[in-house]
Amino acid sequence: MEEFVGYRNGEWVPVSEILPVPGDRGPSMGDQVTEMVRTFDGKSFRMRDHIDRLYKSLKYTRIDPGLTADEMYEVSEEGIRRNEHLRPAGGDISLSHVVSRGAGGPRAWGAGPPNVFIRYNPMSYGMFGDKYETGVNAAIPRTRSFDPAALDPKIKHLSRMNMSLAELEANDIDEGAWPILLDSNGHLTEGSGYNVFIATDGVLRTPTDHAALVGISRMMALDLAEQLQIPAVEENLEPYDLFTADECFFSSTPFSLLPVTRVDGREIGDGKPGPMTQHLLAAWSESVGIDIIGQAAAAQA
């Protein structure tokens, strides 16, 4: 069976051959940055925004990938074209960028050259395909988000042990629940790979970027809210705001928007996906020319 191909330091190889490089500080130290992009009907979604965020992460972490942002964009789009004939019928493609500092050292300033990988795979809907109708359960774990003074949340990195622990703790609270992390001041931040939104009295509210990643899907949700004339604010939010909200949803590249109907065992609103969430999802589907809910459901049928 023909395999998807990916990019490895200037060459196109089967994805199975994109493996950790011995001595690379990426896997050993978490010294790497990343992006994840998806297609809708084979067309990349906000690729320029993803590449822009990747290069801001690279600049901040002082990693030079050896490609300009425009070159990375072109390579990323080329991979979609190379794998298009393998895209499942009615499905889509996900691609993940990983750029590490490379091998060497023992200190960061002695490592290099960087390793640049782009992996391509068929979109997987298994974790969320059946959750649009019922919503997901969430929980607030003990483990907190990184303090911005220790690791700036605007970097999309792979140093995520805290998120793994948060997932385990959320599951302890409510089996299968997805975590919603807090910062050191008790404000809502983000989940383990997704941003958090609530709706209260017709206003869309989301945590500031003080201790949360500036998600591309978060940007899309705010853009759609503006187009639909839904008032939206970025502000400090506490668990109280979440528990008393009318609606809650997560935003992330794989699923776009996903309703949240229970947190820490408590129903949010009436315990069903809310009208604002559904309105935004419908607008997102119209924008990308794909029935997002229908596509996920069909993939699981």
N, C-alpha and C positions, 0 to 999 in steps of 0.2 A: 504494500500500500504506500503510495507516494506521501512523503513527509513535508510538512511546512518547512520553509527555509527561513533563516535569520541572518542578521549581520554580526560579524565577529571581527573587529579590528581591521576593517577594510575589505573583507571577503564575505561572500554569501555561502553559507553552509547549512546542512540539515540542522534544525533546531536542537536535536538530540546531541549535537556536537558542541553546543555552546555550554561549556562546563567551567567551573571555577579554575582559575589559574593558580598553580602552586605558589604559595607565598604572598598571594594578593591580599592587600590590607582590606579589601572590600568585605569578603566573607569572614576574615579573621577578626577585624576590628569594627565592622559596620561602617567603614570609611568609603562610602559610595552614595551616590544620589540616584534617584529613579523617577520615572514617569510611567503612567499607564494611559493608553489611548484606545478608543474603540471606533469601529465603523458603524454607520447606519446604512443599510443597503449597499455595503461595499465602499462607502465614502467616509473618509476620516471625519471625526467630529472635533472641531476647534483645535486642530493640530497646531496652528500657530501659537495659540495660547499655551498649550502644553510645552512646546519647545521654548517659548519665552520663559516660562517658569523654570524649566530645566536649566537654562543658561543662567538665570539668576542664582539658582542653587549652586551651580558650578562656580560662578564668580565668587560667591560668598565663601565657599569651601576651598577656593584656590586650586581647583582641578581644571587643567586645560585638556579638553578631549581631542585636540588636534583637528577638529572640524569647526567651521563657522556654524552659526545658528541656521543660516540658509542651507548649508550643506547637510546638516542633520535633518532638516525638514525634507529635503529632496530624497535623502536616503530612506527616511521613514516612509514616505509616500511610495518610493520604488518597491519597498518590501510588500506593501499592500497589493501593488500590481502583480508582483511575482507570485503571490499566493492566492490571487483572486480565483483561479480555476479550482482551488481546493476549498473555497468558502462553501459551507453547507447550504443547501437550498433553503431559502427563507431565513438563513442565519447571518452571522457577521463575524468579524475578525477582531481580536484584541491584540495589542502589541505593547510590550513593556521595554522601556529603555533602562539600562543600568550602566552607569559610568563610575568606575572605581579609581582610586588613586594609583593602583598598581602594586607591584611587588617591590621588595627592597626595604630599606630602613637601616636600623630598627626604628628610627623616628620618621614621622610623616614627611619631614623635609627631605629625606633621603630616598623616598619611594618614587616609582615611576618606571616607564611611562604608563599613563592611564590605560585601562581596558575599557572598550566601548562595545556593548552588546545591545542588540535589539532582537527580542524574541517575538515571534508571531504564532498565534494559536487560534483555533475556532473559539468564538465566544461561548462561555459556559453560563448557563442560567440556573444551575441546580440549587444554589443557595437561596435564591430569591424568586424564582419563576412563579411559585404558587403563593407569594406573599402580598401581591398587589391587592388581592380581594379581601384578605383577612388582616393584613398588617403584620409587622414583626413585634415580638416582645423585646423589651430592653431592660437594662438594670444599671444602676450606678455603683460601680465597684469602689473598693478602698484605694486601689492604685490610682495615682494622679498622672496628669499630663506632665511632660518635662517642663521645668521652670524655664521661661524664655531667657533668663540670664545664663542658663547652662547650655541650652541648645535651642536656637531660634526656630519656632514652629513654621516659619515661612520656607524653610529648607525641606524639600521632600526627600527624606533620607530613608535608610533601611536599618536604623538603630531603634528597634521597636520591641525590646523585651517588655517594656511597660505595657504595651498594647496586648501582648500575649498573656501576661499576668491578668490584665483587666478582663480579657475574654474568659479566662478560667474562673475568675471571681464572679463575673456576671452569670455564668452558667451555674455556679453554686447557688446564687440567689434565686434564679428562675431558669430551669433547664432549657437550653437553647436560646437564651436571651443574648442580645447584642449589647456591648458595653457603651455607656455614655460617660466619658471621663470628666472630672473636674480639675480645675487648677488649684494651686496652693491656697487661694482665697475662697474656694468653694464655689466658683463660677463654672457653669457649663463650658466645655471646650469643644470636643469632637469625639468621634468613635474611633474604632480601629480600622481606619481607611474610609471614613465618610464624615461629612459635616451634618450638623443638627439644626433643624428649624422647628419652631412652634408657631401656631397661629392663635391669637387672642383678640376677641372682639373685632375680627376683620383685618387685623394687622399682622403681617408676616414678620417674625422676629428671629434673629440668628445671633449666636455669640460673635463678639469681635474677633479680630485676628491676633489679639494679644498672645494667646496661647493655643491657637488652632491654625491649621493649614488653610491657606487661601485656595479653596478647591475650585477647579474649573467648572464642575457641575454646580457648585455653590454660586459662582458667577452667573451661570446660565439661569438658575432659579431666580436670582435677583433681577436679571434682565427680563425674564418673562413676566415677573411681577410688575415691573415698570410698564411693560407693553399692555398688560391687562389692567393697569391702573389700580393695582393692589398696593396699599401702603406697606412699606417694608423698612425695617430699622435693624442696624447692627448695634448691639448693646450687651452689657454684662447681664447674664441671666443666671438665676439660681434654681436649685431643684424645685422650690416653691412655684416658680413661674412655669416649669414643666408640668408639675402635677395638677396645676389649675388651668392649664391651657385647653383650648377647644380642640386643637389638633397638634400632631407632631409628625414629622417625616425626616428621613435621612436623604442626603444627596451624595452620589458617587458615580464615577465613570461607568461601571458595569450596569447598574440598574437605573440610572438617572435619578428618579425620586422613588422612595419606598415608604409607604405609610408605617407609622408606629402607633400601635393601639393599646399597649400596656407597658408600664414602667414600674419596676419593683413590685409587680403584682397588682398595681393599681391601673384601672382603666383611664385612658386619656380621652377626654370628651365623653362620647357615648360608647367608646370601645370599638368604633368602626372607622375605616378610612374617611376622612373629612372632605367636605366639598371643595375647600381651597386646594388641598392636595390633589384631588381628582381634576380640578380645573387646570392646575399647572401641568399635570401629566398629559392631559389632552392637548394643551398648547405645545408642549415639548414634542409630542408625537406628530402634530401638524408641522412643526418647524423642521423636523428631520425626515418627514415623509414615511414614517414607519409607525405602525400601531405597536408601541412599546410593550404594552401589557399582552397583546395578542401574540407578538413574536415570542415572548418568554414562555407563554402558555403552550404554544405550538411546539416549542423545542422540547418540552417535557411530556408531550402527549405520546 
